[in-house]
């Protein structure tokens, strides 16, 4: 049982009464400390611009639908941790907690659980933000394979976050390394198969940009499509013909060849 100096204030009360008052005091102090922690964490997150950084992410939209926000959720999680610690001490004062050894195990596991939950939340937020950023950067590349890249980035971040969270909960490091190696192999091997056309278009695009067989404004015939070159990037060549714009992957340019009809 915890021996707190607060007991000297209630020397005239029987021991059960002292325990109840001390436990109530610890709970109130924990509630106040938790609220203060949540307030300070919220202010700190806003000062670092976290609220602006997560704006528009699926996680933030879900939090808004639940009547909260990402910043408030993280702040309340920190405040809850402080209150739970106080509740454990209050339970020990009331002698309703398990034996001392079990309480020590709970006290040691609680910070690990808190860090694991925090890692998962941060991983969800970071994954959503990374998906948005990558999608924004790749939106000009209108190839079907490109739409898979933001999802792959998101899943990769979530996977790493899950591994870190599991390590905090005491899962064997060897098993986590095996899982990470298996995931990396899957990403590189299966990703290589899925993005082989994209990679070949990128390689062909680099060749086209270096050799410049045609330039913007030239009239060309590529893979049966004849028109004026509007734009050339690493992955595709944009050709306009009779008011319609065609997107031709650079791998086709290299394979089928491009005939320049007239220079602009």
Backbone bond lengths (Angstrom), bond angles and torsions (degrees), N, CA, C in turn:
res aa  C-N    CA-C-N  psi(-1)  N-CA   C-N-CA  omega(-1)  CA-C   N-CA-C  phi
1 X - - - 1.459 - - 1.522 109.54 -
2 X 1.329 115.56 138.78 1.447 120.58 -178.22 1.519 110.14 -71.54
3 X 1.329 116.32 132.76 1.466 121.81 177.89 1.514 107.98 -103.91
4 X 1.339 116.37 100.03 1.452 121.61 -176.98 1.520 110.62 -103.35
5 X 1.345 118.07 147.29 1.465 120.26 178.52 1.516 112.93 -64.92
6 X 1.333 117.33 -15.79 1.467 119.64 178.07 1.524 112.17 -60.59
7 X 1.334 117.30 -22.55 1.455 120.08 -176.60 1.523 111.64 -64.95
8 X 1.303 116.85 -27.09 1.468 118.81 179.56 1.521 112.12 -63.90
9 X 1.341 116.77 -18.92 1.463 119.56 178.82 1.526 111.75 -77.11
10 X 1.347 115.91 -21.22 1.470 119.47 -174.23 1.531 111.69 -120.08
11 X 1.325 116.31 39.05 1.463 119.18 -175.18 1.520 112.64 -63.31
12 X 1.325 117.71 -23.96 1.454 119.36 -179.05 1.505 113.75 -80.24
13 X 1.324 118.36 -10.14 1.461 121.99 -177.95 1.514 110.57 -92.10
14 X 1.334 117.22 152.81 1.463 119.35 173.96 1.526 110.01 -65.65
15 X 1.318 115.15 162.41 1.463 120.78 -175.97 1.531 113.57 -56.89
16 X 1.361 119.59 -44.36 1.479 118.01 177.88 1.523 112.62 -59.61
17 X 1.310 116.70 -38.68 1.459 119.55 178.43 1.522 111.85 -65.78
18 X 1.366 115.01 -42.14 1.473 118.55 176.48 1.526 111.11 -59.90
19 X 1.334 115.56 -43.80 1.462 119.31 179.68 1.522 111.97 -60.07
20 X 1.330 115.39 -42.98 1.468 119.81 -178.22 1.528 111.31 -64.82
21 X 1.339 116.43 -43.41 1.459 119.70 -179.66 1.525 111.86 -67.77
22 X 1.332 116.76 -41.41 1.469 120.10 178.86 1.530 110.26 -64.75
23 X 1.351 116.54 -42.57 1.463 119.88 179.32 1.526 110.56 -62.99
24 X 1.331 116.23 -41.62 1.471 119.65 178.19 1.519 110.21 -63.04
25 X 1.344 116.59 -39.79 1.465 119.72 178.39 1.516 111.85 -64.31
26 X 1.337 116.33 -40.60 1.463 120.25 178.92 1.531 110.41 -64.69
27 X 1.348 116.29 -40.90 1.458 119.35 179.32 1.529 111.85 -64.72
28 X 1.336 115.77 -42.62 1.472 119.22 178.74 1.525 110.18 -63.88
29 X 1.347 115.82 -43.59 1.461 119.29 178.17 1.527 110.93 -62.61
30 X 1.338 116.44 -39.53 1.463 119.86 177.71 1.509 112.27 -65.64
31 X 1.341 116.23 -38.01 1.465 120.03 178.11 1.522 111.11 -64.38
32 X 1.336 115.91 -43.97 1.468 120.53 179.15 1.530 110.22 -65.59
33 X 1.344 116.28 -45.46 1.461 120.02 -179.80 1.521 111.11 -64.11
34 X 1.352 117.13 -38.04 1.463 120.21 177.97 1.516 112.03 -65.20
35 X 1.342 116.05 -43.35 1.466 119.79 178.31 1.524 110.82 -63.39
36 X 1.327 116.88 -41.22 1.467 120.63 179.14 1.531 110.58 -65.75
37 X 1.331 116.19 -40.66 1.469 120.01 177.93 1.522 110.84 -62.12
38 X 1.342 116.12 -44.77 1.465 120.05 179.33 1.527 110.87 -60.98
39 X 1.335 116.21 -41.45 1.469 120.57 179.98 1.530 110.84 -63.79
40 X 1.334 116.72 -46.05 1.463 120.37 -178.07 1.533 111.46 -67.24
41 X 1.334 116.66 -40.89 1.467 119.92 178.34 1.524 110.63 -64.39
42 X 1.337 116.06 -41.05 1.469 119.89 177.87 1.519 111.46 -60.96
43 X 1.333 116.30 -44.97 1.468 120.29 178.74 1.537 110.79 -62.68
44 X 1.335 116.01 -41.41 1.460 119.86 -179.15 1.527 111.45 -65.28
45 X 1.331 117.05 -42.84 1.459 120.43 179.86 1.526 111.64 -64.26
46 X 1.330 115.66 -40.13 1.468 118.89 178.19 1.525 110.72 -68.68
47 X 1.335 116.93 -36.21 1.466 120.06 178.57 1.525 111.26 -64.09
48 X 1.333 116.70 -32.25 1.465 120.44 178.15 1.528 112.49 -86.10
49 X 1.332 117.61 1.64 1.454 121.27 175.92 1.509 115.18 78.51
50 X 1.330 117.15 22.67 1.461 120.07 -178.40 1.530 110.83 -65.88
51 X 1.350 117.18 -37.69 1.461 120.12 -179.31 1.525 111.62 -62.13
52 X 1.327 117.35 -38.72 1.469 120.50 177.26 1.527 111.10 -72.41
53 X 1.317 116.99 -35.80 1.471 120.48 -177.03 1.523 112.09 -66.85
54 X 1.336 117.59 -34.18 1.471 120.35 -176.47 1.526 112.33 -93.16
55 X 1.331 117.03 0.33 1.463 120.55 -178.96 1.530 110.07 -60.21
56 X 1.338 115.83 128.86 1.458 120.76 177.96 1.506 115.32 90.22
57 X 1.328 118.88 -7.72 1.463 120.48 179.19 1.529 110.12 -76.05
58 X 1.335 118.18 152.61 1.470 120.27 177.22 1.526 112.93 -56.46
59 X 1.329 117.02 -36.60 1.469 119.91 179.44 1.521 110.65 -63.02
60 X 1.337 116.52 -43.93 1.462 120.51 179.78 1.528 110.63 -65.80
61 X 1.323 117.65 -40.36 1.469 120.37 178.51 1.523 110.88 -63.49
62 X 1.332 116.79 -40.66 1.470 119.95 177.48 1.525 110.80 -64.28
63 X 1.331 115.95 -42.30 1.464 119.82 178.37 1.533 110.99 -62.09
64 X 1.329 116.90 -39.63 1.470 120.59 178.46 1.516 111.05 -63.78
65 X 1.326 116.30 -39.63 1.458 120.03 178.38 1.525 111.91 -63.83
66 X 1.320 116.35 -28.15 1.467 121.57 178.75 1.527 112.00 -88.57
67 X 1.346 116.72 5.29 1.461 120.67 177.16 1.513 114.38 82.21
68 X 1.313 117.92 19.72 1.461 120.59 178.98 1.527 108.36 -136.85
69 X 1.316 117.68 -160.58 1.463 122.22 177.37 1.519 108.31 -149.20
70 X 1.313 116.27 169.80 1.458 120.69 -179.77 1.521 111.14 -61.21
71 X 1.327 116.53 -45.05 1.465 121.01 -179.04 1.526 110.44 -62.97
72 X 1.323 116.61 -47.67 1.477 119.27 -179.70 1.519 111.27 -63.68
73 X 1.334 117.01 -36.84 1.464 120.31 -179.73 1.522 111.10 -64.19
74 X 1.339 116.87 -45.93 1.460 120.27 178.48 1.526 111.26 -64.66
75 X 1.334 115.85 -40.58 1.464 119.48 179.91 1.522 111.04 -65.07
76 X 1.321 116.27 -42.66 1.473 119.29 -179.68 1.523 111.54 -67.95
77 X 1.307 116.88 -31.85 1.464 119.74 176.67 1.525 110.31 -63.01
78 X 1.333 116.62 -43.02 1.472 120.13 177.61 1.524 110.84 -64.36
79 X 1.338 116.38 -42.69 1.457 119.92 177.71 1.518 112.32 -63.52
80 X 1.337 116.14 -38.43 1.468 120.23 178.55 1.515 110.98 -63.43
81 X 1.317 117.46 -39.06 1.464 120.91 178.74 1.525 110.47 -59.59
82 X 1.323 116.88 -44.96 1.471 121.01 179.28 1.527 110.18 -61.60
83 X 1.326 116.56 -43.44 1.475 119.69 -178.68 1.524 111.44 -67.06
84 X 1.338 117.69 -38.65 1.464 120.44 179.66 1.527 110.68 -63.46
85 X 1.344 116.52 -38.97 1.473 119.84 176.89 1.530 109.76 -60.73
86 X 1.343 116.13 -44.33 1.468 119.86 178.28 1.525 110.95 -63.19
87 X 1.335 116.44 -38.94 1.466 119.93 179.51 1.527 111.35 -64.21
88 X 1.327 117.38 -35.91 1.464 120.33 177.00 1.522 110.95 -63.03
89 X 1.317 116.28 -44.49 1.463 119.31 178.14 1.523 111.16 -65.52
90 X 1.332 116.51 -38.56 1.467 119.06 177.41 1.521 110.98 -63.07
91 X 1.326 116.28 -40.71 1.461 119.78 177.70 1.515 111.92 -64.59
92 X 1.330 116.51 -35.00 1.462 119.27 177.38 1.524 110.62 -67.97
93 X 1.341 117.05 -37.90 1.464 120.20 177.67 1.525 110.71 -61.93
94 X 1.339 116.17 -39.65 1.468 120.36 -179.30 1.523 112.60 -81.20
95 X 1.338 115.82 -2.12 1.456 121.71 178.97 1.520 112.16 60.17
96 X 1.342 115.61 36.13 1.461 120.77 176.33 1.525 110.69 -107.26
97 X 1.325 116.97 -1.26 1.451 120.92 177.95 1.519 110.01 -85.62
98 X 1.324 117.88 161.22 1.472 120.33 177.09 1.523 111.43 -65.29
99 X 1.300 115.69 -179.01 1.456 121.08 -176.80 1.530 110.61 -59.82
100 X 1.344 114.70 165.50 1.457 120.98 -172.48 1.527 112.65 -57.48
101 X 1.320 117.02 -41.72 1.473 120.04 -178.56 1.525 110.90 -63.49
102 X 1.352 116.44 -42.46 1.456 120.18 179.37 1.521 110.83 -65.74
103 X 1.339 115.90 -38.67 1.464 119.90 178.60 1.526 110.89 -64.15
104 X 1.314 117.05 -38.62 1.458 119.81 177.76 1.521 111.14 -64.40
105 X 1.346 116.67 -37.91 1.465 119.57 177.99 1.527 110.71 -66.14
106 X 1.337 115.63 -40.80 1.473 119.38 178.15 1.520 110.35 -63.92
107 X 1.326 116.86 -43.66 1.463 121.24 -179.72 1.524 111.60 -63.74
108 X 1.337 116.55 -34.48 1.465 119.67 178.47 1.523 111.65 -75.43
109 X 1.345 116.41 -33.24 1.466 120.25 -177.53 1.526 111.92 -79.19
110 X 1.322 117.20 -29.03 1.462 120.55 -174.91 1.530 112.85 -59.11
111 X 1.348 120.16 -47.92 1.477 118.51 176.93 1.527 112.75 -61.05
112 X 1.327 117.65 -36.12 1.458 120.52 178.50 1.533 110.69 -64.70
113 X 1.338 116.25 -40.98 1.463 120.50 177.71 1.521 110.54 -64.69
114 X 1.327 116.31 -41.84 1.463 120.77 179.28 1.530 110.44 -61.18
115 X 1.339 117.08 -46.42 1.468 120.65 179.89 1.532 110.33 -63.88
116 X 1.344 117.37 -39.70 1.463 120.65 -179.87 1.531 111.13 -62.82
117 X 1.332 116.49 -46.04 1.464 120.15 178.41 1.527 110.54 -63.59
118 X 1.330 116.17 -41.81 1.465 120.53 179.17 1.532 110.81 -62.80
119 X 1.338 116.91 -40.79 1.470 120.67 178.83 1.525 110.49 -63.29
120 X 1.330 117.19 -41.77 1.462 120.66 179.40 1.526 110.58 -63.04
121 X 1.334 117.09 -44.91 1.469 120.28 179.55 1.528 111.07 -63.12
122 X 1.325 116.06 -46.75 1.470 119.52 178.80 1.526 110.13 -63.36
123 X 1.328 117.19 -37.76 1.456 120.40 177.80 1.525 111.90 -63.38
124 X 1.335 116.75 -41.92 1.466 120.27 177.24 1.524 111.28 -61.46
125 X 1.338 115.69 -44.72 1.465 120.29 -179.00 1.533 110.33 -65.51
126 X 1.342 115.98 -46.99 1.473 120.20 -179.05 1.525 111.18 -64.03
127 X 1.333 117.11 -38.00 1.463 120.35 179.63 1.522 111.07 -65.36
128 X 1.332 117.00 -44.07 1.462 120.24 177.91 1.524 111.44 -62.15
129 X 1.344 116.05 -43.51 1.468 120.02 -179.31 1.524 110.68 -65.94
130 X 1.318 117.28 -42.94 1.464 120.43 179.63 1.519 111.00 -63.18
131 X 1.325 116.81 -39.20 1.465 120.03 178.15 1.524 111.25 -61.92
132 X 1.337 116.71 -42.63 1.464 120.29 178.51 1.528 111.57 -64.13
133 X 1.336 116.20 -44.92 1.474 120.08 -177.80 1.522 110.74 -64.13
134 X 1.335 116.80 -46.00 1.464 119.91 -179.00 1.527 110.42 -65.32
135 X 1.325 117.24 -40.84 1.466 120.44 177.72 1.516 111.15 -60.63
136 X 1.342 116.01 -41.27 1.463 120.36 179.08 1.521 111.25 -64.51
137 X 1.323 117.09 -41.11 1.461 120.35 -178.66 1.527 112.06 -69.69
138 X 1.341 116.78 -29.75 1.460 120.11 -174.92 1.522 113.59 -101.61
139 X 1.336 117.31 5.07 1.466 118.89 -174.54 1.521 112.94 -65.10
140 X 1.325 117.15 -22.78 1.468 119.63 179.47 1.523 112.32 -78.27
141 X 1.333 117.08 -13.69 1.468 121.16 -179.96 1.521 107.93 -94.14
142 X 1.305 116.85 102.40 1.463 121.37 -172.63 1.523 111.06 -94.38
143 X 1.325 114.84 62.06 1.456 121.35 175.21 1.527 108.48 -118.04
144 X 1.342 117.65 140.49 1.473 119.82 -177.21 1.526 113.67 -56.91
145 X 1.348 116.78 -37.47 1.460 119.57 -176.71 1.520 112.69 -64.53
146 X 1.331 116.66 -28.99 1.459 120.98 -175.58 1.524 111.51 -65.19
147 X 1.325 117.36 -29.82 1.463 120.19 -178.56 1.519 112.57 -64.89
148 X 1.330 117.15 -18.58 1.466 120.43 179.25 1.529 112.24 -80.54
149 X 1.328 117.38 -22.24 1.466 120.05 -174.11 1.529 112.16 -63.84
150 X 1.361 120.24 -48.54 1.472 118.95 178.49 1.527 112.58 -57.71
151 X 1.343 116.53 -39.78 1.467 119.61 178.64 1.520 110.89 -64.98
152 X 1.327 117.03 -39.82 1.467 120.92 179.05 1.526 110.76 -64.42
153 X 1.328 116.94 -40.85 1.469 120.73 177.15 1.526 110.48 -61.81
154 X 1.335 116.28 -44.91 1.470 120.49 -179.53 1.529 111.35 -61.96
155 X 1.329 116.07 -47.63 1.469 120.17 -178.71 1.523 110.73 -63.11
156 X 1.324 117.10 -37.81 1.468 120.77 -179.71 1.524 110.99 -63.66
157 X 1.338 116.71 -44.12 1.471 119.95 179.07 1.527 110.32 -64.50
158 X 1.322 117.03 -42.85 1.468 120.18 178.88 1.530 110.53 -62.98
159 X 1.316 116.79 -38.56 1.466 120.78 -179.36 1.521 110.58 -64.58
160 X 1.328 116.39 -46.26 1.470 119.99 179.26 1.527 110.20 -64.05
161 X 1.335 117.30 -41.27 1.478 120.68 178.06 1.526 110.52 -61.00
162 X 1.327 116.61 -41.17 1.467 120.17 179.44 1.525 110.85 -64.25
163 X 1.332 116.90 -40.13 1.466 120.01 178.55 1.527 111.16 -63.99
164 X 1.339 116.55 -42.26 1.477 120.09 178.74 1.527 109.89 -63.93
165 X 1.333 116.76 -42.31 1.468 120.17 179.36 1.524 110.81 -62.79
166 X 1.323 117.14 -42.58 1.462 120.36 178.84 1.525 111.53 -64.05
167 X 1.339 116.26 -37.28 1.466 118.73 178.04 1.523 111.12 -64.38
168 X 1.346 117.10 -34.12 1.463 120.50 177.18 1.528 111.18 -67.29
169 X 1.325 116.71 -28.38 1.465 120.68 -178.78 1.529 112.35 -88.46
170 X 1.330 116.41 6.21 1.455 119.54 172.78 1.508 115.77 93.44
171 X 1.334 117.94 11.50 1.465 119.54 177.13 1.527 108.60 -68.79
172 X 1.313 117.14 142.86 1.465 122.15 -175.33 1.527 111.08 -57.69
173 X 1.324 115.81 133.90 1.460 121.12 -178.78 1.520 111.80 -62.95
174 X 1.330 117.10 -37.28 1.458 120.60 179.42 1.519 112.22 -59.03
175 X 1.326 115.68 -43.70 1.467 119.62 178.47 1.516 111.24 -63.94
176 X 1.336 116.97 -38.83 1.464 120.52 179.44 1.524 110.94 -65.65
177 X 1.335 116.92 -39.20 1.465 120.16 178.95 1.524 110.83 -66.10
178 X 1.320 116.92 -37.35 1.463 120.45 177.32 1.524 110.23 -64.02
179 X 1.340 116.07 -43.62 1.467 120.33 177.88 1.526 111.15 -62.42
180 X 1.332 116.54 -41.32 1.458 120.16 179.69 1.527 110.95 -65.68
181 X 1.330 116.63 -42.22 1.465 120.07 178.52 1.523 111.11 -64.25
182 X 1.331 116.37 -40.41 1.474 119.81 178.76 1.519 110.68 -64.01
183 X 1.329 116.68 -40.16 1.468 120.03 179.35 1.526 110.38 -66.54
184 X 1.341 116.96 -44.25 1.466 120.26 179.71 1.530 110.72 -60.92
185 X 1.332 116.65 -41.27 1.464 119.89 177.84 1.519 110.58 -62.28
186 X 1.339 116.20 -43.64 1.462 119.78 179.40 1.517 112.24 -62.28
187 X 1.344 116.29 -41.50 1.462 120.13 -179.35 1.530 110.88 -64.01
188 X 1.341 116.83 -47.33 1.464 119.97 -175.82 1.527 112.11 -73.59
189 X 1.326 117.07 -40.31 1.463 119.48 -177.02 1.525 111.29 -76.44
190 X 1.338 116.26 -57.15 1.465 119.34 -179.33 1.518 111.35 -68.26
191 X 1.365 115.95 -35.96 1.459 118.85 177.04 1.517 111.48 -63.94
192 X 1.331 116.65 -37.71 1.463 119.50 177.20 1.512 111.91 -62.40
193 X 1.343 116.62 -39.57 1.464 119.90 177.11 1.521 111.52 -66.67
194 X 1.359 115.19 -42.05 1.466 119.02 -177.18 1.513 112.09 -69.61
195 X 1.355 116.66 -34.25 1.460 119.97 -174.56 1.525 112.92 -106.21
196 X 1.334 117.77 20.68 1.460 118.66 -178.06 1.522 111.75 -63.05
197 X 1.355 116.65 -38.48 1.465 119.07 177.95 1.523 111.21 -67.28
198 X 1.351 115.16 -38.56 1.465 118.98 178.65 1.523 110.79 -65.11
199 X 1.336 116.57 -42.10 1.461 120.13 179.44 1.520 111.78 -66.63
200 X 1.340 116.33 -39.27 1.460 118.88 178.56 1.518 110.72 -67.57
201 X 1.343 117.54 -35.58 1.463 120.52 176.35 1.519 110.80 -66.30
202 X 1.346 116.80 -38.07 1.461 120.08 178.56 1.521 110.86 -65.46
203 X 1.348 117.09 -43.46 1.466 120.35 178.84 1.526 110.50 -63.39
204 X 1.341 116.12 -43.19 1.460 119.66 177.77 1.519 111.34 -65.12
205 X 1.347 116.08 -37.04 1.459 119.68 179.73 1.517 112.21 -64.68
206 X 1.321 116.66 -39.07 1.469 120.01 177.42 1.529 110.00 -62.60
207 X 1.340 115.78 -40.67 1.470 119.76 178.25 1.530 110.42 -64.16
208 X 1.339 116.96 -43.95 1.472 121.02 -179.65 1.523 110.68 -62.80
209 X 1.333 117.06 -43.38 1.461 120.20 -178.92 1.528 111.54 -67.11
210 X 1.325 116.95 -31.01 1.466 119.81 -179.44 1.534 111.89 -78.98
211 X 1.328 117.07 -40.43 1.473 120.58 -176.14 1.520 112.93 -89.40
212 X 1.354 117.14 -23.54 1.462 123.16 178.97 1.532 112.40 49.84
213 X 1.331 118.17 63.28 1.470 119.90 175.03 1.518 112.39 -67.25
214 X 1.299 117.23 -19.41 1.463 123.42 174.46 1.524 107.81 -153.20
215 X 1.303 117.06 164.46 1.455 121.95 -179.76 1.522 109.27 -138.25
216 X 1.301 116.17 174.09 1.462 121.12 -178.90 1.531 109.38 -60.27
217 X 1.334 115.37 130.78 1.461 121.47 -179.62 1.504 113.64 100.12
218 X 1.355 117.04 -14.93 1.459 119.28 178.08 1.525 110.39 -75.28
219 X 1.320 115.70 147.82 1.457 120.82 172.26 1.521 108.16 -94.01
220 X 1.319 115.91 123.15 1.461 121.05 -174.34 1.519 110.41 -131.58
221 X 1.309 115.27 162.71 1.463 123.16 172.04 1.517 107.61 -123.49
222 X 1.308 116.25 115.73 1.462 122.30 -177.02 1.518 108.74 -130.61
223 X 1.311 117.33 122.15 1.467 122.00 174.55 1.534 111.51 51.45
224 X 1.314 116.08 42.68 1.455 120.91 177.87 1.508 114.76 80.84
225 X 1.345 117.43 0.33 1.463 121.69 179.32 1.525 108.61 -107.77
226 X 1.334 115.52 125.88 1.461 119.90 -178.68 1.525 109.24 -118.78
227 X 1.343 115.70 128.72 1.455 119.38 -179.98 1.510 111.15 -177.20
228 X 1.343 114.86 -167.73 1.456 122.28 -177.46 1.523 109.46 -97.12
229 X 1.322 117.22 130.79 1.464 122.08 178.71 1.531 109.15 -68.49
230 X 1.332 116.24 123.88 1.456 122.27 -179.87 1.523 112.70 -101.24
231 X 1.324 115.86 -35.03 1.473 119.97 -177.16 1.520 108.87 -161.30
232 X 1.318 115.27 145.87 1.467 121.43 176.04 1.521 107.88 -131.48
233 X 1.342 117.17 121.21 1.463 119.79 174.57 1.517 109.26 -125.03
234 X 1.302 116.19 -170.67 1.467 119.60 -173.97 1.519 111.71 -63.76
235 X 1.331 117.96 -32.73 1.455 120.60 -171.62 1.529 113.81 -101.61
236 X 1.314 117.92 -38.27 1.464 120.18 -172.35 1.522 111.08 -138.37
237 X 1.340 113.94 162.14 1.466 122.44 171.44 1.521 107.52 -117.37
238 X 1.343 116.83 130.03 1.455 122.24 -179.57 1.529 108.57 -99.15
239 X 1.336 115.43 123.75 1.458 121.74 -179.37 1.519 108.95 -123.49
240 X 1.332 116.65 132.18 1.462 121.83 179.02 1.518 109.61 -106.66
241 X 1.338 115.48 130.76 1.457 121.50 179.77 1.518 109.12 -142.87
242 X 1.319 115.61 122.03 1.461 122.69 177.48 1.525 111.87 53.40
243 X 1.330 115.36 45.72 1.461 120.95 176.13 1.506 114.99 79.46
244 X 1.313 118.85 0.97 1.463 122.82 179.28 1.522 109.54 -116.11
245 X 1.342 116.13 141.64 1.461 121.10 -179.67 1.518 110.03 -104.32
246 X 1.311 116.30 129.56 1.450 122.11 179.90 1.523 109.07 -109.97
247 X 1.309 115.60 140.25 1.456 122.38 179.23 1.523 107.68 -109.34
248 X 1.316 116.26 112.57 1.467 121.20 -175.13 1.526 108.91 -112.27
249 X 1.342 118.63 115.85 1.475 120.47 177.54 1.524 110.46 -58.16
250 X 1.306 116.46 140.41 1.468 120.64 -176.32 1.524 112.88 -64.70
251 X 1.337 117.78 -22.39 1.461 118.96 177.01 1.530 110.47 -64.35
252 X 1.355 116.33 -33.22 1.468 120.03 176.25 1.521 111.17 -70.36
253 X 1.351 115.29 -35.63 1.461 119.35 177.92 1.522 109.79 -60.08
254 X 1.331 116.19 -44.10 1.457 120.50 -177.52 1.530 110.97 -73.39
255 X 1.333 116.90 -35.81 1.467 120.30 -177.33 1.528 112.25 -77.89
256 X 1.333 115.78 -46.01 1.462 120.12 -176.30 1.526 112.50 -87.56
257 X 1.344 115.54 -23.81 1.457 118.92 -177.33 1.517 111.26 88.12
258 X 1.302 116.01 155.50 1.468 122.46 -179.88 1.515 108.22 -125.76
259 X 1.328 115.63 127.64 1.464 119.96 178.33 1.524 108.60 -106.19
260 X 1.314 116.03 119.51 1.447 120.08 178.93 1.536 108.65 -83.94
261 X 1.336 113.98 116.37 1.457 120.22 -177.13 1.511 111.08 -82.26
262 X 1.340 115.29 -44.66 1.455 120.08 -177.46 1.498 108.59 -155.71
263 X 1.338 118.08 137.83 1.461 122.67 177.02 1.513 109.62 -83.06
264 X 1.386 115.07 142.32 1.467 119.81 -179.95 1.510 110.79 -84.05
